[in-house]
Amino acid sequence: MIIIIPVRFFVVTFSWSWLFCALLFLLRKKGVVSANNASFYKNGILFVIIGAFGPAIGAIFSLYSIDGKEAVFQFFASFLSLNFGWKVWGSIFLVIIGSAFLAWIIPSFFGNKIPIISQNIFKFPVILLLMTFLGGGQEEIGWRGYILPFLENKYGLLLGTFIFGIIWAIWHIPLWFIPGSNQKNLNFFAFTLQCIGLSYFFSWIITASGNQLLSGLIAHGTCNAILYIFPMFGGEKGPKQMRYWINSILLFIIGIIVVVIRIKG
């Protein structure tokens, strides 16, 4: 069963997500969605949001087809608690916001001017809420909430989570072919480093919260929301690209430190 479940999950997850990316790509070809950000967010963002529910759809399908609808209800009931403890809440915001802030200011040590922080900072609570449930955090329903425990049980904490980080990065690949998407001009290697580091970190967050799965959604949502305060997700050459590399490396290092401590502890 440990082999059947991941195959079933990944087939449904990738099929659902990549189908909506393909539809978005076709809309771009037909001119319904243009390469500029305004058009993309007006006409194309819905496809990205729905596609991002692929891991959740994969989890629901796997649970229902294997154990029935009762298992699905029990699974979603496990997402209802916000009682993570101060250590988890603090770690989420300290690590994610702290690494973004460092990535934002470090280039200034090499002669780059520190840009003004986005005025989105005043909208951060709203942005965080949207990112948690619609802007990427919803992926965690299937990722850390369902499939990662199988990979960690089968391959161990270090290798299982590393494999997942690679899969998570690959799952995003279609977005590199859609003009207007955040990933379009990103360096895929830097993105993969970040996925691996965050996989280790998010895995610890959920464990430290007492397996309160909503903590994973909030951690992921925070990671995406902070980019609206410290923009570094673009593919511009120069300072912004440097900031994204720094942030990716910092999150990768933090993830490695976390997993080493967990293994030794």
Secondary structure, DSSP 8 states (H G I E B T S, - for coil): -TTHHHHHHHHHHHHHHHHHHHHHHHHHHTTSS-SSHHHIIIIIHHHHHHHTTHHHHHHHHHHHHHH-HHHHHHHHHTT------HHHHHHHHHHHHHHHHHHHHGGGGGT-------GGGGGHHHHHHHHHHTSSGGGGGTIIIIIHHHHHHHH-HHHHHHHHHHHHHHHTGGGGGSTTSTTTTS-HHHHHHHHHHHHHHHHHHHHHTTS-THHHHHHHHHHHHGGGTS---S--TTHHHHHHHHHHHHHHHHHHHHHHHHHH-
